Amino acid sequence: MISITEAARGRSSGGLRGRVALVTGSVGGIGHAVASALAAEGCDIVLHGLAGAEEAMPAVAAIAGQGVKARFDGTDLADPAAIEAMMGRLGPIDILVNNAAIRHFGLVENTAPRDWDQDIAVNLSAPFHLARLALPGMRARDWGRIINMSSIYGLVGTTERVGYVTTKTALIGLTRAIAAETAATGITCNAICAGSTLTPNIEGRIQAAMAAQGIGHAEASARFLAGKQPTGRFVAAPAIGAMAALLCGEAGRDITGSVIPMDGGWSAS
């Protein structure tokens, strides 16, 4: 039997070496933090995003600099045929992290049908297609990890982003369905529900508030987080990466079907 200490030692010494991970939406932000954490465990990485190949080069280089193989794919996840072609090109995927997402803002009655359809396609249908295409190989190898990046908005509702709330909630259902179907195998499927994280997008919003309101970074951050995380601080993207790495390692072997809040107590309050 492997002890917790031995499992932790295995993780810290490249416990995922030889595995291949596809992390969608990983040129920056949370996705890149997850990719970096998996690379630190020895995992080869396929980065993904809508950036051009040249624009993605720094992100790829940062991962390759950790001593693993890194490549980039710019497939449009709104296109199921393109997803199938991508999975055929990439070969076996041991770890799938469904992180890519889009969101549109507005009241339900003001949400354009094309925006709703795009939210469903990228945030929910793409994870389904990627999982269905990755699972046969995972079953053949009797090992696999699927992590679906849901959100605090998969646990609680909010206004003016109906597509995002709906898809992130449904992603939890997809997680449970996959976990139930693979429970007797070496495959796990879990969801992480992050609260507000200081991604480049949110940092841009903080900077805009600073300029518009004439306030400092700390005050702008406090105003942004008001009514959200009781901790009063942003969730750290590297911490989300570390959680993903734990779920993929030996310590996560028996964690499946779980919905893990990383929200500074937001969903508990």
C-alpha positions in Angstrom: 0.0 0.0 0.0 1.3 3.5 -0.9 1.3 5.9 2.1 0.4 9.5 1.9 4.0 10.4 2.5 5.1 8.2 -0.4 2.4 9.6 -2.6 3.5 13.1 -1.9 7.2 12.1 -2.5 6.1 10.6 -5.9 4.4 13.8 -6.9 7.3 16.0 -6.0 9.7 13.9 -8.0 7.9 13.9 -11.4 5.1 11.5 -10.6 3.4 12.3 -13.9 6.4 11.8 -16.1 5.4 10.2 -19.4 1.8 11.4 -19.2 0.4 13.8 -21.7 -2.0 16.6 -20.7 -4.3 18.7 -22.9 -5.2 21.9 -21.1 -7.7 24.1 -23.0 -7.6 27.8 -22.7 -4.0 27.7 -21.4 -2.0 30.4 -23.1 -2.5 32.5 -19.9 -4.4 32.8 -16.6 -5.7 29.8 -14.7 -5.1 27.4 -17.7 -1.4 28.3 -17.9 -1.1 27.9 -14.1 -2.6 24.4 -14.3 -0.3 23.5 -17.3 2.7 24.7 -15.3 1.8 22.7 -12.3 1.4 19.6 -14.3 4.7 20.2 -16.1 6.4 20.5 -12.8 5.3 16.9 -12.1 6.9 15.8 -15.4 3.8 15.8 -17.6 4.1 16.8 -21.3 1.7 19.5 -22.2 -0.5 20.5 -25.1 -1.4 24.2 -24.6 -4.5 25.4 -26.3 -6.1 28.8 -27.1 -7.4 31.1 -29.8 -4.1 33.0 -29.9 -2.0 32.6 -33.0 1.0 30.3 -32.9 3.4 33.2 -32.7 1.5 34.8 -29.9 1.4 31.6 -28.0 5.2 31.0 -28.2 6.1 32.6 -24.9 3.6 30.4 -23.1 4.9 27.3 -24.8 8.5 28.3 -24.0 7.7 28.8 -20.4 6.3 25.2 -20.1 9.1 23.7 -22.2 11.6 25.4 -19.9 10.4 23.1 -17.2 12.1 20.2 -19.0 9.0 18.7 -20.6 7.6 18.6 -24.1 5.2 21.4 -24.9 3.2 22.2 -28.0 0.3 24.4 -29.0 -3.0 23.9 -30.7 -5.3 26.7 -31.7 -8.5 24.7 -32.5 -11.8 26.5 -32.3 -13.7 24.6 -29.6 -17.0 25.8 -31.0 -16.6 23.4 -33.9 -17.1 19.7 -33.1 -15.5 18.6 -36.4 -12.4 20.7 -35.5 -12.3 19.1 -32.1 -12.4 15.6 -33.6 -9.6 16.5 -36.0 -7.5 18.0 -33.2 -7.8 14.9 -31.0 -6.8 12.8 -34.0 -3.7 14.9 -34.5 -2.6 14.9 -30.8 -2.7 11.2 -30.2 -3.3 9.7 -26.7 -4.3 12.2 -24.0 -3.8 11.0 -20.4 -5.0 14.1 -18.7 -7.8 16.4 -20.0 -8.4 19.8 -18.3 -11.4 21.5 -19.7 -10.6 25.1 -18.8 -11.5 27.2 -21.9 -14.6 29.3 -21.5 -16.3 32.4 -22.9 -19.0 34.6 -21.4 -21.5 37.1 -22.6 -23.1 39.7 -20.3 -26.7 40.9 -20.3 -30.1 40.0 -19.0 -31.8 36.9 -20.2 -34.1 38.7 -22.5 -31.3 40.7 -24.0 -29.0 37.7 -24.7 -28.6 37.1 -28.4 -29.4 33.5 -29.4 -26.0 33.3 -31.2 -24.2 34.3 -27.9 -26.2 31.6 -26.0 -25.3 29.0 -28.6 -21.6 30.0 -28.4 -21.6 29.7 -24.6 -23.1 26.3 -24.9 -20.7 25.2 -27.6 -17.5 26.3 -26.0 -18.2 25.9 -22.2 -20.2 22.7 -22.3 -20.4 20.9 -25.6 -16.6 21.1 -26.1 -15.8 19.4 -22.8 -18.3 16.7 -23.7 -16.7 16.1 -27.1 -13.2 16.2 -25.7 -14.1 13.7 -23.0 -15.9 11.3 -25.3 -12.9 11.3 -27.6 -10.3 11.0 -24.8 -12.1 8.3 -22.8 -11.6 5.3 -25.1 -7.8 5.7 -24.9 -8.0 6.2 -21.2 -10.0 3.1 -20.8 -7.6 1.1 -22.9 -4.7 2.2 -20.7 -6.9 2.0 -17.5 -5.6 5.4 -16.4 -6.9 8.9 -17.0 -7.7 12.2 -15.4 -10.4 14.6 -16.4 -10.7 17.9 -14.7 -13.6 20.2 -15.6 -13.1 23.9 -14.6 -16.5 24.9 -13.4 -16.8 28.1 -11.4 -18.3 29.7 -8.3 -21.1 30.3 -10.7 -21.6 26.6 -11.0 -22.6 26.6 -7.3 -24.4 29.9 -7.0 -26.4 32.1 -9.4 -25.8 35.6 -10.5 -27.3 38.1 -12.8 -26.6 39.1 -16.4 -24.5 36.1 -17.5 -27.1 33.4 -18.1 -25.0 31.4 -20.5 -22.0 31.2 -18.2 -24.1 30.3 -15.1 -26.0 27.6 -17.0 -22.9 26.0 -18.6 -20.8 26.0 -15.5 -23.7 24.4 -13.5 -24.2 21.8 -16.2 -20.4 21.1 -16.3 -20.8 19.7 -12.7 -23.5 17.3 -14.0 -21.1 16.2 -16.8 -18.4 15.6 -14.2 -20.7 13.4 -12.1 -21.9 11.4 -15.1 -18.3 10.7 -16.3 -17.2 9.8 -12.7 -20.1 7.4 -12.3 -19.4 5.7 -15.6 -15.6 5.3 -14.9 -15.7 4.6 -11.2 -14.5 1.0 -11.6 -11.5 2.0 -13.7 -8.3 3.9 -13.2 -10.0 7.1 -14.6 -11.2 9.9 -12.4 -13.2 13.0 -13.2 -13.6 16.0 -10.9 -14.7 19.7 -11.1 -12.9 22.7 -9.6 -15.1 25.7 -8.8 -12.9 28.7 -8.5 -13.9 32.1 -7.2 -12.5 35.4 -8.4 -8.9 34.8 -9.5 -6.5 37.6 -10.4 -6.2 36.6 -14.1 -4.9 39.1 -16.7 -8.6 39.8 -17.6 -9.5 40.7 -14.0 -6.3 42.7 -13.5 -7.3 44.7 -16.6 -10.6 45.5 -14.9 -8.9 46.5 -11.7 -6.6 48.8 -13.6 -9.6 50.4 -15.4 -11.3 51.0 -12.0 -8.1 52.5 -10.6 -8.0 55.0 -13.5 -11.7 55.8 -13.6 -12.1 56.2 -9.8 -8.6 57.5 -8.9 -8.0 54.8 -6.3 -5.1 52.4 -5.6 -4.8 48.8 -6.4 -5.8 47.6 -2.9 -8.9 49.7 -2.9 -9.9 48.7 -6.4 -9.4 45.0 -5.5 -11.5 45.4 -2.3 -14.3 47.0 -4.2 -14.2 44.2 -6.9 -14.3 41.5 -4.2 -17.0 43.1 -2.1 -19.9 40.7 -1.5 -17.8 37.8 -2.9 -15.0 36.0 -1.2 -15.1 36.4 2.6 -11.4 36.1 2.7 -11.2 39.4 1.0 -8.4 38.3 -1.4 -8.2 36.8 -4.8 -7.8 33.0 -5.3 -4.2 32.4 -6.5 -4.0 30.8 -9.9 -0.9 28.7 -8.9 -3.0 27.2 -6.0 -5.6 26.1 -8.6 -2.8 24.5 -10.6 -1.5 22.8 -7.4 -5.0 21.4 -6.8 -5.2 20.1 -10.4 -1.8 18.4 -10.0 -2.9 16.8 -6.7 -6.0 15.4 -8.4 -3.9 14.0 -11.2 -1.3 12.4 -8.9 -1.4 9.3 -6.7 -3.0 11.3 -3.9 -6.0 11.9 -6.2 -6.5 8.3 -7.2 -9.7 7.9 -5.1 -11.1 11.4 -5.6 -13.7 11.2 -8.4 -17.0 12.9 -8.9 -16.0 15.6 -6.5 -16.9 19.3 -6.9 -14.1 21.3 -5.2 -14.8 24.9 -4.3 -11.7 27.2 -4.3 -13.6 30.4 -3.6 -12.4 31.8 -0.3 -15.6 30.8 1.4 -17.9 32.4 -1.1 -20.1 29.4 -1.5 -20.2 28.8 2.2 -21.5 32.2 3.1 
